Amino acid sequence: MKIHNFKELQVWQKAMDLAVFTYQLTGYFPKEEKYGLISQIQRCAV
């Protein structure tokens, strides 16, 4: 099997799923955490 595009890699696809899920989840956090906990969690996921 030859990979021509990194987007075909399962590890990349799962990492993208995790990042999207993290952003969706942090959308439910209180707005006062926007520049604290939310920012740290989102940066970690990326």
N, C-alpha and C positions, 0 to 999 in steps of 0.2 A: 504494500500500500504506500502510495506516494502522496504526501501532503503538499498541496500547492498554495494553500492559504492558511494562515494561523487560525482563522475563524472556524476552520474545519476540526480543530483540536477539541476534544471533549473537555480538557482541563480549562480551556479558554471559555467555552460555552457555560460550564458550571460556575466559573468565576463571575461571568456577566450576570448569570441568574442570581448569584449571591448579592452582587452589588445592587441590582434592581430591587430585590427583596428588602435589602437594608434601607434603601431610600423610601420604599413604600411603608415599611415599619416605622421609621423615624418620623413619618408624616403624622403619626398619631401622638407623638410626644407633645408636651406643653410648649407653646411658642416661646416662653421665656428661656427655654433650653437651646434655642436656635444656635447661639454662638458658643455654647458650652458642650454639653454631652452629645447633642445631635451632630455637631461639626466633627467631633472626635470619632464618633462611630462611623460616620460617612467616609471620612478620610481613611480610616482603617480598612474599610471594605474595598475601597478603590485601590 
